[in-house]
Amino acid sequence: AALLAELEPLVRYALPDGASHRPADAELRSLPQAFTYAVLSDGSRVVGRTAPARGDGTAPVRFHTHVVHIPRSVPLPGDRLPVEAWRSAHWVSATPVGG
């Protein structure tokens, strides 16, 4: 619970000013994604990506956040810089079924 409480403000996302609250599919795809890299209070790190996703009738736009938790003293794979993960094909863009 403490980890989640620390993460939530780091990955918060809001529609940009002027964006439609009921965007067409092309508009939804054109909305910005947010990248997060942060050092947490215990010294571990997170790399994350938040992207807008199609919601239901009550919330036509939702946001999906995929975060990777990296323990303290563990390097990123290949000693990469966090920003190199920005356009990675490994980010999940939708919440898994049951997730």
TORTOR-333107 format. One record per residue: x, y, z of N, C-alpha, C in turn. Coordinates in steps of 0.2 Angstrom, whole numbers, plus 2048, in hexadecimal, padded with zeros to 3 digits. Example, Ala and Ser with C-alpha at 12.3 -4.5 7.8 and 13.67 -1.06 7.14 Angstrom:
<vexmis>
VEXMI  n.xx  n.yy  n.zz  ca.xx  ca.yy  ca.zz  c.xx  c.yy  c.zz
VEXMI   842   7E4   827    83E    7EA    827   842   7F0   827
VEXMI   840   7F5   823    844    7FB    824   840   800   827
</vexmis>
This chain:
<vexmis>
VEXMI  n.xx  n.yy  n.zz  ca.xx  ca.yy  ca.zz  c.xx  c.yy  c.zz
VEXMI   804   7FA   800    800    800    800   804   806   800
VEXMI   80A   806   804    80E    80C    804   811   80D   7FD
VEXMI   814   808   7FA    817    809    7F3   811   80C   7EE
VEXMI   80B   80A   7EE    806    80C    7EA   805   814   7EC
VEXMI   805   815   7F2    803    81C    7F4   809   821   7F2
VEXMI   80F   81E   7F1    815    822    7EF   815   823   7E7
VEXMI   812   81E   7E4    812    81E    7DD   80D   822   7DA
VEXMI   807   822   7DD    801    825    7DA   802   82C   7D8
VEXMI   805   831   7DC    806    838    7D9   80B   838   7D4
VEXMI   810   833   7D3    815    833    7CE   812   832   7C7
VEXMI   80D   82E   7C7    80A    82C    7C0   803   82F   7BF
VEXMI   801   834   7C3    7FB    837    7C1   7FB   83A   7BA
VEXMI   7F5   83A   7B7    7F5    83C    7B0   7EE   840   7AF
VEXMI   7EE   845   7AC    7E8    849    7AB   7E8   84B   7A3
VEXMI   7E2   84B   7A0    7E1    84D    799   7E4   854   799
VEXMI   7E8   855   793    7EA    85C    792   7E5   861   791
VEXMI   7E6   867   792    7E1    86D    791   7DF   86D   78A
VEXMI   7D8   86D   789    7D6    86D    783   7D4   867   77F
VEXMI   7D6   861   783    7D5    85B    780   7CE   859   781
VEXMI   7CB   855   77C    7C4    853    77D   7C3   84E   782
VEXMI   7BE   84E   786    7BD    849    78B   7B9   843   788
VEXMI   7B8   843   782    7B5    83D    77E   7B8   83D   777
VEXMI   7BF   83C   777    7C3    83C    771   7C1   837   76C
VEXMI   7C2   838   766    7C1    833    761   7C7   82F   761
VEXMI   7C8   829   75E    7CD    824    75F   7D4   828   75D
VEXMI   7D4   82B   757    7DA    82F    755   7DC   834   75A
VEXMI   7D7   837   75D    7D9    83C    762   7DC   839   768
VEXMI   7D9   833   76A    7DC    82F    770   7E3   82D   76F
VEXMI   7E4   82B   769    7EB    829    767   7F0   82E   767
VEXMI   7EE   834   766    7F2    83A    765   7F4   83D   76C
VEXMI   7F0   83B   771    7F1    83F    778   7F8   83D   77A
VEXMI   7FB   841   77E    802    840    780   802   83A   785
VEXMI   808   837   786    80A    831    78B   80E   835   790
VEXMI   80E   832   796    813    835    79B   818   82F   79D
VEXMI   81E   831   79D    823    82D    7A0   826   82F   7A7
VEXMI   827   82A   7AB    829    82B    7B2   82F   828   7B3
VEXMI   834   82B   7B6    83A    828    7B9   83A   82B   7C0
VEXMI   83A   827   7C6    83B    82A    7CC   83E   826   7D1
VEXMI   842   829   7D6    845    825    7DB   840   826   7E1
VEXMI   83F   820   7E4    83A    81F    7E9   83D   820   7F0
VEXMI   839   821   7F5    83C    822    7FC   841   81D   7FE
VEXMI   840   817   7FC    844    811    7FE   84A   810   7FA
VEXMI   84B   815   7F5    851    814    7F0   850   810   7EA
VEXMI   84A   80D   7EA    849    809    7E4   846   80E   7DF
VEXMI   845   80C   7D8    843    811    7D3   83D   80E   7CF
VEXMI   83A   812   7CC    835    810    7C7   836   813   7C1
VEXMI   834   810   7BB    834    812    7B5   82C   811   7B3
VEXMI   829   816   7B0    822    815    7AE   820   819   7A8
VEXMI   81A   816   7A5    817    81A    7A0   810   81A   7A1
VEXMI   80D   820   7A0    805    820    7A1   803   822   79A
VEXMI   7FE   81F   798    7FB    820    791   7F3   821   792
VEXMI   7F0   825   78E    7E9    825    78E   7E6   81F   78A
VEXMI   7E0   81D   78D    7DD    816    78A   7D6   818   78A
VEXMI   7D2   814   785    7CB    814    785   7C8   812   78B
VEXMI   7C3   816   78D    7BF    814    793   7B8   811   791
VEXMI   7B4   812   796    7AD    810    795   7A9   816   795
VEXMI   7A2   815   795    79E    81B    794   79E   820   79A
VEXMI   7A0   81E   7A0    7A0    823    7A6   7A7   826   7A6
VEXMI   7AC   823   7A3    7B3    826    7A3   7B5   824   79C
VEXMI   7B4   828   797    7B6    827    790   7BD   826   78F
VEXMI   7C1   82A   793    7C9    829    793   7CB   827   79A
VEXMI   7CF   822   799    7D2    820    79F   7DA   820   79E
VEXMI   7DE   81E   7A3    7E5    81F    7A2   7E8   818   7A5
VEXMI   7EC   815   7A1    7F0    80F    7A3   7F7   811   7A5
VEXMI   7F9   80F   7AA    800    810    7AD   803   809   7AD
VEXMI   809   809   7AA    80D    803    7AB   814   805   7AE
VEXMI   815   802   7B4    81B    804    7B8   81F   7FE   7B9
VEXMI   826   7FF   7B9    82B    7FA    7BA   82E   7FC   7C0
VEXMI   82E   7F8   7C6    832    7FA    7CC   839   7F7   7CC
VEXMI   83E   7FB   7CD    845    7F8    7CC   848   7F9   7D3
VEXMI   84A   7F3   7D6    84C    7F3    7DD   853   7F8   7DD
VEXMI   854   7FA   7E3    85A    7FE    7E5   860   7FA   7E2
VEXMI   865   7FD   7DF    86C    7FA    7DD   86B   7F5   7D7
VEXMI   865   7F5   7D4    864    7F1    7CE   864   7F5   7C8
VEXMI   869   7F4   7C3    869    7F8    7BD   863   7F7   7B9
VEXMI   861   7FB   7B4    85D    7FA    7AF   860   7F5   7AA
VEXMI   85C   7F1   7A7    85F    7EC    7A3   864   7EF   79E
VEXMI   869   7EC   79D    86E    7EF    798   871   7F5   79A
VEXMI   871   7F7   7A1    873    7FD    7A3   870   803   79F
VEXMI   86A   803   79D    867    808    799   865   80E   79E
VEXMI   865   814   79A    862    81A    79E   85A   819   79E
VEXMI   857   81C   7A3    850    81B    7A4   84C   81E   79E
VEXMI   84F   823   79B    84B    826    795   84B   822   78F
VEXMI   850   81D   78F    850    818    789   84A   814   789
VEXMI   846   813   78F    840    80F    78F   83A   813   78C
VEXMI   83B   819   78B    835    81D    789   831   81A   783
VEXMI   834   818   77E    830    815    778   831   80E   777
VEXMI   832   80A   77D    833    803    77D   82C   800   77A
VEXMI   82D   7FB   777    827    7F7    774   824   7F2   77A
VEXMI   828   7F2   780    826    7EE    785   820   7F1   78A
VEXMI   81F   7F7   789    81A    7FA    78D   813   7F7   78B
VEXMI   80F   7F6   791    808    7F3    790   804   7F9   78F
VEXMI   7FF   7F9   78A    7FB    7FF    789   7F4   7FE   78C
VEXMI   7F2   7F9   78F    7EC    7F7    792   7EC   7F3   798
VEXMI   7E8   7F4   79C    7E8    7F0    7A2   7E6   7E9   7A0
VEXMI   7EA   7E4   7A3    7E9    7DD    7A1   7E2   7DB   7A4
VEXMI   7DF   7D6   7A1    7D9    7D3    7A4   7DA   7D1   7AB
VEXMI   7D5   7D3   7AF    7D6    7D1    7B6   7DB   7D5   7BA
VEXMI   7DE   7DA   7B7    7E3    7DE    7BA   7E0   7E4   7BD
</vexmis>
